């Protein structure tokens, strides 16, 4: 069965951009509908209580024209820069459908999004991961 253009692009981004960065053994995704991407070993910036966290990215149906906006990391982490006070929610069932699975919601908003036909020249899953890392580094 042939993948839709959306799913083909997500598959390309996983294999060509995320796999070299994180390793195939640390990546998983929804192989049927591409509704989520799971990085099992996401490097946390200095200042967090763990060196690594899992990262779950929900993929919107309009991707790549619509940027991902729902991100989740391991519960029970904290930082020393103030991010966790305002943008890391371990307990908020209204915004986090995955609390019971051990995920905390990351309140990160992508304000500018510019996907391109030449994927590596525009915004993509790797630039999303870089944004998440930078946001976690600065405290928001």
N, C-alpha and C positions, 0 to 999 in steps of 0.2 A: 504494500500500500504506500502510495506517495504521500509525503508530508505536505501540509498546507504551507504557503509562503511564510507565515508567522512561525510555525513550528520548525520549519527548515532553518530559519534565521536563528532561533533560539538554540537549536542543535548545533549550528555552526559556531555560535558564540561560546557555547560550553566547550566544544572540542578544540577550537582554535585559540580562544582567549583565556578561559578559566582553567582548562586542564594543564597548560604549561605553568600557570601561576600556583595552582593549588594541588595538582596531581589527581589523576583519575580515581585513585583509591579514596579520595576525600570528597568526591562529587556524587550527587544523586539528584534525580529529577523525576518528575511525572512523565514517564515515557509515553503515555497515551495522549494526554491533552496539554502537556507543558504548562501546567498551571502553577508550578513551583520549582524552584531550584534550591538545593540543599548543599551547603558547603560544610563539611563535617569538621574541618579544622581551619577556622578563620583566625588569622593572627590578630590579636588584640594589641592596641597601642600601649606603651608604657603608662603606668598609673592605674591600670585595672587589676582587679584581684585575681585574674586568671590570664595566662599568656595566650590561650586559645579559647575560642567559643565556637559552637555551631552557629551557623547563620542560615536562616530560611528567608528566601525572597519569593513573595507571591508575584506571579507574572500576570499582568492584566490581559484581557482578551484583545485589547487594541494595541499590544506591543508589536512592533517597536515605536509606533506613533505615539503611544501613551507610555510614560515612564512608570516603572514599578513604584509603588508607594507604601507597601506593607512589608515590614522587615521584622524579624524576630531573632533573638539570641538566647543563650542559656540564661535560666533564672538564677537568682541568688549571686549575682556579681555586684561589685561596687567599684567606684573609681574615686580618685582624689582630686578631680577637676570640676566637679559639679554637674557632669553630664547626667549621672544617674538620678539626680534630684528632679530634673525637668524633662528628660527625654527617654529615660529607661524605666519602663513600667512592668514590674514583675507581677503586680496584682491589679488588674483592671479588666474584669471579664467583659465589659461592654465593648472594649476595643481589641481584646485579645481572645480569639476563639481557641487558642492553643495552650492556655494556662495549665490545663489538666495534663498536657503532654510535656511540661517542663520548660516552656518557652516564655520569655519576657518580650514585650512589644517595644521596638525602638521607634520613637517618634522622630523620624527624619523626613524632611520634605525636600524633594527635588524641585528647585525653583526654575531652572533652565534645563531644557532637554532638546537635543538636536541630533536625532539619529540620521545617519547618512546611508546612501546606497552602498558606498564603500565603507563597510561596517567598522573597520579599524580606525577610520578617520573621524567618526562621529561618536555619539554616546551609545553605550552598549552595556552589557552586564559587567564587564571589567571596570568601566568608569563608575558604575553604580557601587561596586565593591570599594573602589578607591575613595569615593565620596563618603561611604559609611565609615571607612577607616579614618579619614581626615576629620569627620565630624566627631567620632569617638575620641580622637586625639585632642581636640580643642575644647571639648566640653560644650559644644553647641554654639 
